């Protein structure tokens, strides 16, 4: 297993990553970082652990939304407007598994983040 150093909200983490999964892990880190920074930048919550929990809940909630059926033209329009298309069931399962692995790796030091 390869180790990858990443930053989330400016703090560095060393995460285990299977060979060939570096790009997917970086994408997941970018999503988590963006979600946490959005909550932090709203200015109401300052504690990193609370920000992390809210970001995790928001992402989990998004994963449980019913899938919309979009035509390729709709996906192109969504991409052009900045809205990402809904994740497939397989993508949701993969992301859920990755989030679980991240939670497990981050919980080793006794701090959520």
Phi and psi in degrees as a GROMACS rama.xvg file:
@    title "Ramachandran Plot"
@    xaxis  label "Phi"
@    yaxis  label "Psi"
@TYPE xy
-88.367  150.308  UNK-2
-108.183  139.436  UNK-3
-128.181  129.336  UNK-4
-91.8114  128.679  UNK-5
-132.62  165.928  UNK-6
-124.743  133.344  UNK-7
-128.108  122.277  UNK-8
50.3151  40.6261  UNK-9
80.9583  -3.12632  UNK-10
-105.371  134.449  UNK-11
-81.9932  145.367  UNK-12
-139.1  143.849  UNK-13
-106.477  115.031  UNK-14
-116.6  143.384  UNK-15
-75.6885  141.307  UNK-16
-144.939  130.882  UNK-17
-66.7816  150.035  UNK-18
-54.9709  133.453  UNK-19
85.9341  -4.88418  UNK-20
-101.684  8.7775  UNK-21
-59.408  -45.6974  UNK-22
-64.9782  -42.2251  UNK-23
-65.0137  -40.0746  UNK-24
-65.1618  -41.7393  UNK-25
-61.4763  -40.0242  UNK-26
-63.701  -41.641  UNK-27
-64.4538  -41.9374  UNK-28
-61.875  -42.1425  UNK-29
-61.9617  -40.0199  UNK-30
-65.1754  -45.1331  UNK-31
-64.3697  -45.0924  UNK-32
-60.4466  -46.0564  UNK-33
-62.0898  -42.7397  UNK-34
-64.0914  -42.9192  UNK-35
-70.3295  -40.8319  UNK-36
-64.7921  -35.8273  UNK-37
-62.3391  -43.2157  UNK-38
-66.8313  -45.9262  UNK-39
-60.5153  -43.827  UNK-40
-70.3481  -18.7122  UNK-41
-66.2017  -20.4911  UNK-42
84.4272  -1.34546  UNK-43
-89.8776  -25.5553  UNK-44
-125.034  130.772  UNK-45
-112.022  -27.6223  UNK-46
-70.4906  126.541  UNK-47
-59.0667  -38.7147  UNK-48
-66.7317  -38.9824  UNK-49
-68.107  -39.6901  UNK-50
-61.0502  -43.8279  UNK-51
-63.1942  -43.2849  UNK-52
-64.1523  -45.0243  UNK-53
-63.8653  -41.2979  UNK-54
-62.4206  -43.9205  UNK-55
-62.2579  -42.8892  UNK-56
-64.0738  -42.7742  UNK-57
-61.0057  -43.9662  UNK-58
-67.8377  -40.3439  UNK-59
-64.657  -40.2793  UNK-60
-62.004  -42.6166  UNK-61
-60.1635  -35.317  UNK-62
-69.1426  -23.6013  UNK-63
-91.615  -4.01164  UNK-64
-65.4911  142.111  UNK-65
-59.5142  143.001  UNK-66
-72.2225  134.483  UNK-67
-92.3954  150.544  UNK-68
-100.507  110.651  UNK-69
-116.824  138.082  UNK-70
-74.6712  159.315  UNK-71
-54.4748  -35.2161  UNK-72
-64.9576  -36.478  UNK-73
-66.0703  -39.3367  UNK-74
-63.3938  -40.5429  UNK-75
-65.5781  -40.1716  UNK-76
-66.4629  -39.5539  UNK-77
-64.6984  -41.0399  UNK-78
-65.1879  -39.9122  UNK-79
-66.5602  -32.5296  UNK-80
-85.8766  -5.13798  UNK-81
93.9331  -3.25833  UNK-82
-88.7731  124.872  UNK-83
-77.3073  143.475  UNK-84
-67.5134  157.621  UNK-85
-63.4055  150.215  UNK-86
-79.9258  146.736  UNK-87
-72.7678  167.889  UNK-88
-60.8774  -40.8771  UNK-89
-65.0832  -41.1569  UNK-90
-64.8693  -39.689  UNK-91
-61.7581  -43.7815  UNK-92
-64.6126  -42.674  UNK-93
-63.0067  -45.4988  UNK-94
-65.1748  -40.5623  UNK-95
-61.421  -42.0498  UNK-96
-65.5112  -41.0742  UNK-97
-65.4509  -42.3908  UNK-98
-61.9995  -38.311  UNK-99
-63.0019  -42.1257  UNK-100
-66.3647  -38.9829  UNK-101
-63.899  -44.363  UNK-102
-57.4141  -44.5568  UNK-103
-63.9838  -43.7051  UNK-104
-67.0308  -39.2041  UNK-105
-76.682  -22.5301  UNK-106
-78.9941  -12.9749  UNK-107
-60.3998  -32.4613  UNK-108
-91.6436  6.47123  UNK-109
83.3669  0.0372814  UNK-110
-123.043  142.316  UNK-111
-67.0537  -49.1373  UNK-112
